C-alpha cells in the first residue's frame, strides 16, 4: 500500500509523557508499524498505551486539519495534553459530515443505514487496513477462540458482494481466511432475512462433525430463534460450536440477553458460555468481547463482562459537559483506539455505559435528541472547519 508522505509539522519543544518518553511526531508508515508491532506483542502488563496515545494525538493534530482546528478551539493542543484521558474526542455524528483521516484511504467503511437515508451514513476512511486486521484478529482469537478451535464460520448476514462497505463483513472475511481459508457461509442475500431458508442451510451444515461459529447481529439471530421456537424444532451443532452476537442496528424485535442465551441453548444446543457478545462500531478498529469463554478456559468462573484489548481504552463522560467521570459511574462512552492511528483515535459515542478499568458494561443509549455535550462538540468541529475553509479562500 502506498501512503502519501506526511508534511513535517513544526512544534514548540516536545514535552514528555508521564512515562518520561519524548513525544515525537513521526511519519505515517513508521507510526503504523509501531502500533502494529505493539498490537502483535501486546500483553496487559506494561503496555505503553499512554506513550502511544500521546504520540498518535500529535500525529493526528498535525495531519488532520479539521481535528487540529477542533482541538485548538477547545484548547486541547499537544503541548497542553499530558494524559490520554484529556485527548479531545470527536462525536460519531461527525463521521457523517466530514472526512476525518490523516492520509488517503485504502478503504472506506460505511455505518449501517438510517432513516435519514444512505447520504447520512458515517464514513470511516482507513489509510492502512493492516492495523484494523491486526487488531480484529488478535482480539477475536483471544476472546472467541481461547481453546485454539478452528470452527467453520457462518455469517448470519449478507456477504462481501452485497455489503462491500461493511467493516463487520470485512472482519468476518479476515477471520475465515486466518482460520483455514475455507469460504464462509453467508445466510442473508440481497433481500430480507428468510429464517426458513436459513434453517434449511443450517441443518445441512450441522451434519458436519466440525464445530461452527455463528456470527451476526442480534435482530437476525432473534428472527432465526423465533422461527425455530414457532416450529418447535432444534438444530444440533457439533460440540464446541459457538455464537458471536454483534448487537447491531436497533429496530424490530430483539431478544433480551437472558432470552437470547436461553433460546440459543434450547434451539441451537449452544450453551451460554459459548455465546459471546461483541461491542464494536464502524468508527473503531478494535472491539470489546464478553470474557466468559476466555475466563472459562483460563479456569475462572468470573462473571460475564466485556473486556477490551490493551490497545483500546474507554471512559464514561458526563452527557452535558463531557467531563470524564470516575470509574463505576454511568455516562456516555468515549473510546481511544490506538488501531485508529491513521484516521481518528478518540471517539465520543452516544452509548451509555459504565467503565471499570478494562471492562465495560453497556446501558443502552440516551433517549431523544443528541446529548448536549456531543451536539456542542459537533458544532465546534463544524464551525472550526468552516472558519478554516473561509480563511483558505481569502
N, C-alpha and C positions, 0 to 999 in steps of 0.2 A: 504494500500500500504506500502511496506517495502522499505526504502531507506537506502543504505549503510551508516554507520556512517562516519562523516566527520573527517579528520585529524585536530588536533588542530594546527593552524598556529601560528607563532611567529612574532610579530611586535615590532617595537620601540614604544615609548609612544604613546597612542592613541590620535590624535588631535581632536579638537572639530569642529563641523559644525558651520556655521554662526548662527544657531539657539541655540547654546550652549549645544547640546546634545552630549554625548560621543559616538563616532562611534565604536560600538562593533561588532566584528565578532562573529556570532552565528552559531549554527548547522542548518542543512537544514530544519528539521521539525519545529523548532521554528521560523525560518525565514519565511517559507511558511505560518505558522499560523498568524504571524504578518501582512504579506502582504494581506492574505485572509480577515482578520478582517478589515484592512484598506479599502479594496475594498467594503466590505459589509456595512461599516459605512460611506463611503465617502461622502463628500459634497465639493462644490467648495471653501468654506471658511475654512481656517486653515488646509488644507490637508497637512500632513507632507511629501511632496514629496522629498524635498532635504535631509532630515534626512534619509528617507528610501533608496533613491537612493545611497547615500554615503555608507550606511551600506551594501547594496546589492553589490556595487562595491568591497568593501573589501572582502566580501564573495566569489565573483566570481574570484577575483585576487588570493585568497588563494586556490581555489578548481578547477579551470580550467587552467591546465598548459599552453596550447597554448595561452590563453588570458593573463596569467601572463607574459609570455616571450614577447608577443607583447607589453604590457603596459610598461614593463621595458625598452625595446628597444626605445620606444618613450619618456621615461622619465615621464610617467604619472602613477605613483605609488600612493597607498593610502595616503602616507604621503606628497605627493606633490599636491594632489587634494583638493580643498576647495569648489568648486561649481559643481553642476550637469552638467552644460554645458561643463565642462572640462574632463568629464569621457570619456576615449577612446572608440571609436565605431568601430566595425568590419564590413567590407563590406558584403553585401548579397552574393556576389560571394564566400566568404569563406565557406559558408554552403555547397557548392558543393565539397569542397576539404577536409574539416576537420569535425570531430565530436566535436561540441562546446557545452559542457554541464558540469555541476558541480556534477552530480551523475548519477547512472544508470537510463536509461529512462523507464518510464512507457509506453510511446507510442512514435512512430516516425512518423512524418508527412512529406510528400514529396511535393516539389514545383511542379507546373504544368510542363508537358513535354516541351522540347525544341527541336530545330532542331539538337542539339548535341546528342540527344538520352537520354534514361532513365538513363544511368550511370552518366550523368552530372546533374541530378536533385538535388536541395538542400535538405538537411535533417535537420529538427528541432527535436532534441531529447528532449522530455519533461519529466522530472523526476516526476512531480506532476500535473496531469491533472486537479485537483481541482482549481488551480489558473486560468487556461485558462477558465474553465467552469464558475467560479465566475465572471470573467471579462466580458466574452462574454454575459452572461445572464443579468447582471446588466445594461450594456450599451444598449443592444437591447431593454429591457423594457423601458428604459428612452427615447430613441430616436425613436423607431418604434411603441411602444405601450404606448404612454403617456396618452392615454384615457382609459387604462385598458382593451382594447379589447382582445378577445380570438379568433382570426381568425383561420381558417384551414390552415395549412402550405402546400404549393405546391412548390416543388422544380423543377425548370427548369434546371435540372442536373441529372446525374446518382446517384443512391442511395449508401448506405454504402457497399452493397455486391459487387458492381462494383468498387467503389472508397474507399477502406478501409483506404487508407493512406492520404485522403484529410482532411485538417483541416476545410475547409468550410463545407463539408458534416457532419463532427462531430458536428460543431456548430449548423447546422440545426437540427440534431437529438436531441441535448440538448434543443433547443428551443421548439420543438414539445412536448418533454417529460415534460418540465416545464409548458407548457400551459395546456394540458389536457391528455397527454399520447397517444392521437389518432395517428395512423400511418400517416406519411407524404406520400403524393403522389409525386413520382418522375417521370418526364415525359421523361427522357432520359435513354435508355438502354445501351447495350454493344456497339452498333453501332452508326452511326451519328444521330444527332437530326432529327426527322421526324416531320415537322411542321403540316402536315395534320393529323397525328395520335394524336399529342398533342392538336390540335384544337378540335378534337372529344372528347378527355378526358376532356378538359376544359369546353366544352359545357355541358357535363354530370355533372361535379362538380358545375357548375354555377346554376344548377336547385335548389340547396340547398339554403335556405334563410340565411345561415351563411356566414359572410364575409370571404374572403380568404386573405392570404398573399403569394404573388408570390415571390420567391427568386431565383435568378440565375445570370449568367454572362451576360454582355451586348450583346455579339455576339449571344447568344441563343435567348434572347428577340428580337433582330433585325430580326433573321430568322422567328420567330413567327409573328411579326408585319408586316414584308414584305409579308408573306403568306396571312394574313388577308386583307392587302391592295390590293393585286392582286385579291383575291377572292371577294373584295368589300363587306366584311362582318364584323360583330362585335359580341363580346361575352359580354353578360350582367351579370356582377357580382353584388352581393348584395352590398348595401350601406356600406361605411366604409371599403371596401376592399382596399388593399394597395400593393405596389411593393417595394421590396428591390433589387436594381440593384448593383451587387458586382463588376462591372468593369470586371476584369479578363484578361486572356491572349489576346494579340493583334493578329490580323490575320483575314483575311476575312472582310466582310463589317460590320461596326457598325454604328449605328445612332449617330448623334451629341446629346449633352444634350438637346438642344431645340427640335430637331426632335423626340427624344425619349419621351419627355413629351407630345408633341402634338399627337404622334401616340398612346400612352397609353390611352389618353383621347378619341381619335376617335374610336379606335378598341377594347378597353377593358373597356371603361367607367370609368376609374380611373383618377381622377383629379390630376394635377401636385403636389399639396401639400400632396398627399398620395403616391408620388413616391420619394423614398429615396435612394440616392447613398451611398454605403458603401465603405470605403477605408481601406483595411487591406492587410496582406500578411502572408504567411505561417511562416515566421521568427518571427512574432509578436503573442502575445496572446490577444491583445486589438485592437479596431477598431475606426476609425472616421466614423461618420454618418452625412449626411445632417441634419441640425437642423430645417428644415422647418415645420415638423409636431409637434415637441416638442414645438417650438415657437408659433405655431398656437393655441395649446391647453393651452398655458400659456397666451393667449390673446395678443400676439405680432405679428405684420406683418413684422418683421425683415427680411432682405434679406437672401436668402439661403446661408448658409456657412457650411463647415464641422467642426464639433465640437468633441473635444477629451474628454474622461473621466478624472477626476482629477489625475489618476494614470498613464497617458500617456502624455508625453510632447515631443515636436519636435522643432528643429531649422533648419534653412536653412544655408548651408555652401558653401564656395567658391569651385567650382569644381576642381580648380588647387591645392589649399593649404589646403582645408578642414577647414579653419578658419571659426568660427561662424560669420554669418552676422547679422546686426541689423534687428529687426522686420520690415516687409514690403519690404525687398529686396529679389529678386528671387535667388534661389540657389538649390543645391542638398539637399534633405530632410534627416535629421538624427532624429531617434526616440529613446526615452528612455522609455521602457515599464516595469513598476515595476512587472507586472504579469509574466514576464520572469525571475523572481528572481533566479530560479534554473537552467536556461540554459544560455542565454546571453541577458542582458538588453539593451545594447546600440548598435543600428543597423544603419549602414550607407547605404543608398539606392542610386540608380541612378535615382530616380524620381525627377523631377524639381517641385518646388512649392514655395509658399510664406507663411510664418508663421506670424500670428498676434495674439499673446497671445495663447489662447486655440483653435484658429481657424486656418484652413488650406485651401489654395487654390492650387489645382493641376495645373501644367503647362505641363504635359506630361513627356517625357524622352529625355535626350540628344541623338541626332542622332550620329551614328557612333560608334567608339570604346569606351571601358570603360573609364570613366573620369580619368584623370591623378592622381588625389588625391586618388580615390578608388583603382586604379591599384597599386599605391605605398603602400597603406595601406595593400592590399592583399600580396604584395611582402614581406613587413616587417613581416606579420603574418606567412607566409610560411617559410621564412628564419629563423625566431626565432624558429619555430617548428623543422626545420631541424637541427639547431645547438643543440637544447635540446636533440634530438634523438641521434645525434652523440656523444654527451657528455656522455649520459647514457650508450651507448655501450662501450665506452672507460673506 
